[in-house]
Amino acid sequence: MNAIKTVGKSGQISLGKALAGMGFIMEELPDGDIILKRAVVVPMNERWLHEPAMKQRLAQADDWMRQNPPRETDLDELETKLIAGS
Protein backbone atom coordinates (compact mmCIF):
# COMPACT_ATOMS: atom_id res chain seq x y z
CA MET A 1 0.00 0.00 0.00
CA ASN A 2 1.35 3.40 -0.93
CA ALA A 3 0.26 6.65 0.63
CA ILE A 4 1.46 10.21 0.54
CA LYS A 5 2.07 11.72 3.96
CA THR A 6 2.95 15.33 4.73
CA VAL A 7 5.20 16.38 7.58
CA GLY A 8 3.29 18.78 9.78
CA LYS A 9 4.60 22.00 11.34
CA SER A 10 5.67 20.06 14.44
CA GLY A 11 7.84 17.75 12.30
CA GLN A 12 5.58 14.75 12.71
CA ILE A 13 3.91 12.34 10.29
CA SER A 14 0.77 10.43 11.26
CA LEU A 15 0.94 6.79 10.23
CA GLY A 16 -2.55 5.93 11.42
CA LYS A 17 -4.11 4.26 14.43
CA ALA A 18 -3.21 0.74 13.22
CA LEU A 19 0.47 1.52 13.93
CA ALA A 20 -0.10 3.43 17.16
CA GLY A 21 2.27 2.33 19.91
CA MET A 22 4.60 0.39 17.60
CA GLY A 23 8.32 1.01 17.60
CA PHE A 24 10.25 1.85 14.45
CA ILE A 25 13.83 2.17 13.34
CA MET A 26 14.27 5.21 11.12
CA GLU A 27 16.99 4.88 8.51
CA GLU A 28 17.96 7.98 6.58
CA LEU A 29 19.60 7.19 3.27
CA PRO A 30 22.34 9.34 1.69
CA ASP A 31 19.91 10.66 -0.93
CA GLY A 32 17.56 11.93 1.81
CA ASP A 33 14.99 9.13 1.58
CA ILE A 34 13.80 7.70 4.87
CA ILE A 35 12.97 4.07 5.56
CA LEU A 36 10.88 3.08 8.58
CA LYS A 37 11.24 -0.50 9.80
CA ARG A 38 8.99 -1.94 12.48
CA ALA A 39 11.04 -2.90 15.51
CA VAL A 40 10.70 -4.48 18.92
CA VAL A 41 12.64 -2.91 21.75
CA VAL A 42 14.13 -5.31 24.29
CA PRO A 43 15.14 -3.81 27.65
CA MET A 44 18.87 -4.17 28.34
CA ASN A 45 18.27 -6.22 31.50
CA GLU A 46 16.16 -8.75 29.52
CA ARG A 47 18.50 -9.09 26.54
CA TRP A 48 20.02 -12.30 27.95
CA LEU A 49 16.67 -14.05 27.41
CA HIS A 50 17.10 -13.67 23.65
CA GLU A 51 20.63 -15.06 23.37
CA PRO A 52 20.84 -18.38 21.46
CA ALA A 53 22.03 -20.46 24.45
CA MET A 54 19.20 -19.20 26.66
CA LYS A 55 16.61 -19.65 23.90
CA GLN A 56 17.75 -23.27 23.63
CA ARG A 57 17.47 -23.79 27.41
CA LEU A 58 13.99 -22.23 27.42
CA ALA A 59 12.93 -24.50 24.53
CA GLN A 60 14.18 -27.51 26.53
CA ALA A 61 12.19 -26.32 29.55
CA ASP A 62 9.07 -26.03 27.37
CA ASP A 63 9.60 -29.58 26.11
CA TRP A 64 10.02 -30.86 29.68
CA MET A 65 6.82 -29.10 30.78
CA ARG A 66 4.87 -30.65 27.88
CA GLN A 67 6.16 -34.12 28.82
CA ASN A 68 5.59 -33.61 32.57
CA PRO A 69 2.19 -32.02 33.10
CA PRO A 70 1.44 -30.66 36.57
CA ARG A 71 -0.10 -33.08 39.02
CA GLU A 72 -1.22 -32.90 42.61
CA THR A 73 1.47 -33.63 45.18
CA ASP A 74 0.84 -36.36 47.73
CA LEU A 75 2.15 -34.58 50.85
CA ASP A 76 2.29 -37.77 52.94
CA GLU A 77 4.44 -39.48 50.29
CA LEU A 78 6.66 -36.41 50.04
CA GLU A 79 7.12 -36.30 53.81
CA THR A 80 8.06 -40.02 53.84
CA LYS A 81 10.67 -39.42 51.10
CA LEU A 82 12.10 -36.43 52.97
CA ILE A 83 12.38 -38.35 56.26
CA ALA A 84 13.94 -41.36 54.50
CA GLY A 85 16.48 -39.09 52.81
CA SER A 86 17.65 -37.46 56.07
C-alpha positions in Angstrom: 0.0 0.0 0.0 1.4 3.4 -0.9 0.3 6.6 0.6 1.5 10.2 0.5 2.1 11.7 4.0 2.9 15.3 4.7 5.2 16.4 7.6 3.3 18.8 9.8 4.6 22.0 11.3 5.7 20.1 14.4 7.8 17.8 12.3 5.6 14.7 12.7 3.9 12.3 10.3 0.8 10.4 11.3 0.9 6.8 10.2 -2.6 5.9 11.4 -4.1 4.3 14.4 -3.2 0.7 13.2 0.5 1.5 13.9 -0.1 3.4 17.2 2.3 2.3 19.9 4.6 0.4 17.6 8.3 1.0 17.6 10.2 1.9 14.4 13.8 2.2 13.3 14.3 5.2 11.1 17.0 4.9 8.5 18.0 8.0 6.6 19.6 7.2 3.3 22.3 9.3 1.7 19.9 10.7 -0.9 17.6 11.9 1.8 15.0 9.1 1.6 13.8 7.7 4.9 13.0 4.1 5.6 10.9 3.1 8.6 11.2 -0.5 9.8 9.0 -1.9 12.5 11.0 -2.9 15.5 10.7 -4.5 18.9 12.6 -2.9 21.7 14.1 -5.3 24.3 15.1 -3.8 27.6 18.9 -4.2 28.3 18.3 -6.2 31.5 16.2 -8.7 29.5 18.5 -9.1 26.5 20.0 -12.3 28.0 16.7 -14.0 27.4 17.1 -13.7 23.7 20.6 -15.1 23.4 20.8 -18.4 21.5 22.0 -20.5 24.5 19.2 -19.2 26.7 16.6 -19.6 23.9 17.7 -23.3 23.6 17.5 -23.8 27.4 14.0 -22.2 27.4 12.9 -24.5 24.5 14.2 -27.5 26.5 12.2 -26.3 29.6 9.1 -26.0 27.4 9.6 -29.6 26.1 10.0 -30.9 29.7 6.8 -29.1 30.8 4.9 -30.6 27.9 6.2 -34.1 28.8 5.6 -33.6 32.6 2.2 -32.0 33.1 1.4 -30.7 36.6 -0.1 -33.1 39.0 -1.2 -32.9 42.6 1.5 -33.6 45.2 0.8 -36.4 47.7 2.1 -34.6 50.8 2.3 -37.8 52.9 4.4 -39.5 50.3 6.7 -36.4 50.0 7.1 -36.3 53.8 8.1 -40.0 53.8 10.7 -39.4 51.1 12.1 -36.4 53.0 12.4 -38.3 56.3 13.9 -41.4 54.5 16.5 -39.1 52.8 17.7 -37.5 56.1 
